[in-house]
């Protein structure tokens, strides 16, 4: 993420973003833990998602929106916006490519 360093990002446990097959997903970074409502599309022939989210930040309810796109190398780039707060770009890698074996990112499903 461009706004925070890795120690901050993993504050509440290893940061992750994951997408389910049912147009939902979840993520965690810093003290934010959230659930997403996901919409799928393609951009330049690659999967792309836009989402709204709601969750908690240090126990306080919070919400926002975001987007993510799958790159040819399997990485995921996107941006997360916190309602009335910060926003940050992010770069994530597939779970199989993480060296510590923790949660990573799963590829978003292709548009149906």
Buried (B, 14 or more C-beta within 10 A) or exposed (E): BEBBEEEBBBBBEBBBBBBBEEBEBBBBBBBBBBBBEBEBEEEEEEBBBBBBBEBEBEEEEBBBBBBBBBEEEEBBEBBBBBEEEEBBEBEBBBBEEBEEEEBBBBEBBEEE
